[in-house]
Amino acid sequence: MEIVFSITQEEDGGFVGECLSHDIFTQGDTWDELRKNVQEAVSAYFFDQAKPSRIRLHLVRDEVLSAS
């Protein structure tokens, strides 16, 4: 089983992760901290059941460009 997190970068530079299939949310000040926090949050959520074999982090980048 694989679960997917949608990752967005905050204006302050930190990252927020939201699982698309389960109620799991976490954040980190750096990419490495976010990765660690995602793994910990998934382990805590699935503490009494089979854990997913893979966790996919999907970084969503929202950029606005001038049309003129």
N, C-alpha and C positions, 0 to 999 in steps of 0.2 A: 504494500500500500504506500502511496506517495501523497503527501499533503503539500499544499502550495500557500505561501505567504505573499501577500502584496506588500511591498516595501515602498514607503515614500520618505523623501528627505525633507526635514523641516527647515524653515528659514534659518534657524540657529545652527544648522549643520548636523543635528542629530537625525536618527532614523526611527521610524515607527513601522512595526510589522503587524499585519492582521491576517490571520488564517482565513482562507476563503471557504473552508468546509466545516470548521469547528469554531467555537467561541474561545479563541486563543489570541491574545493581544500582548505585545511587548514592545520595548523600545531600547535604544542604546545611543550613547553619545558618539560612538565610532562604529564603523562597519564590523570590526572584530568583536566589539562588545555586543552589538545586535545579534551576531551569529551565535555567540555564547548564550545570550538571553533567550533566543528562539529555542535552542536545544534544551535549555532548562525548563522553559514553559511547556514544551511538548512532553518532556518526561513527566512533569507534574500533572499535566492534563490526562495522560494515559497511564498513570501510576498503577492502576489495577486492571489494565487490559493490554492487549498486544499493541506495541508501539509501531508507528509507521517505519518502513524500511528506508524511506528517503524523505527529505524535506527540501522543497524547492523554494528559493527566494527569488521573487520576481520584482526587480526594481522598476518602479513606475516613475517616469520623469515627465513632468508637465512643464512645457516651455512655451511662452507666448512670444511671437514674433510680430513685428510691425508689417502690415500688409502694403504699406506705401513705399 
